[in-house]
Amino acid sequence: GVNFLDTAELYPVAPRRETQGRTSQYIGTWLQRRRREDCVVATKVAGRSTGLEWIPANREAPPRRGAERRPRLDAASIVRAAEAELRRLR
């Protein structure tokens, strides 16, 4: 069976503000019906990108509109992205 799942804060592709993180939400719903210890979930964070300024704002709960800035790949950004991903995965 399947036990390794790969996701990213940017999924689904093509990335859009309205759908960002939805893949992780679907995976979280799927995982609720399984034993967590039987699955491995890998994720990735968005690095420095032009045109994706809404990504850092979506890391907040609830998303902070108007807080757009270019994604960064530093320790604080990675922690915020991982915490947001865990919220989506439940």
C-alpha positions in Angstrom: 0.0 0.0 0.0 0.8 3.7 -0.1 2.5 5.0 3.0 4.7 7.9 1.8 3.0 11.1 0.8 4.7 14.2 -0.6 3.2 17.6 -0.5 4.2 21.3 -0.5 2.8 24.5 0.7 2.6 25.6 -2.9 0.4 22.8 -4.1 -1.8 22.4 -6.1 -0.1 23.4 -9.3 -0.6 25.9 -10.8 -0.2 27.9 -7.7 -3.0 30.4 -6.9 -3.8 32.3 -3.7 -7.3 30.7 -3.6 -6.2 27.1 -3.8 -2.8 27.2 -2.1 -2.6 24.5 0.6 -5.6 22.6 -0.6 -3.7 19.4 -1.4 -2.5 19.3 2.2 -6.1 19.7 3.4 -7.2 16.8 1.3 -4.3 14.7 2.6 -5.2 15.6 6.2 -8.7 14.4 5.6 -7.4 11.2 4.1 -5.0 10.7 7.1 -7.9 11.0 9.6 -9.1 7.6 8.5 -5.7 6.0 8.9 -3.2 5.4 11.7 -0.8 8.3 11.6 2.2 6.1 12.6 1.7 4.0 9.4 2.3 7.0 7.1 5.2 9.3 6.3 4.4 12.8 5.1 7.1 15.0 3.5 6.5 18.6 2.6 8.4 21.5 1.1 8.4 25.3 1.6 8.5 27.9 -1.0 11.7 29.8 -1.3 12.4 33.2 -2.7 10.1 33.7 -5.6 8.7 36.6 -7.6 5.0 36.5 -8.2 4.2 34.5 -5.1 4.1 37.3 -2.6 0.8 35.9 -1.1 2.6 32.7 0.2 3.9 34.3 3.5 0.5 35.8 4.3 -1.1 32.4 3.8 1.2 30.9 6.5 -0.7 32.9 9.2 -3.9 31.6 10.7 -6.1 33.1 9.5 -4.3 34.3 6.4 -3.3 37.9 6.6 -4.4 39.7 3.5 -2.3 42.8 2.8 0.8 41.3 4.4 2.2 40.2 1.1 6.0 40.1 0.7 8.4 37.9 -1.3 8.8 34.4 0.3 12.1 33.9 2.1 14.0 30.8 3.0 15.3 31.6 6.5 14.7 29.8 9.8 11.7 31.9 10.8 10.0 31.4 7.4 10.6 27.7 7.5 9.1 27.4 10.9 6.0 29.4 9.9 5.6 27.3 6.8 5.9 24.0 8.7 3.4 25.1 11.3 0.9 26.2 8.6 1.4 22.9 6.8 0.7 21.0 10.1 -2.5 23.0 10.6 -3.7 22.1 7.1 -2.8 18.4 7.6 -4.6 18.6 11.0 
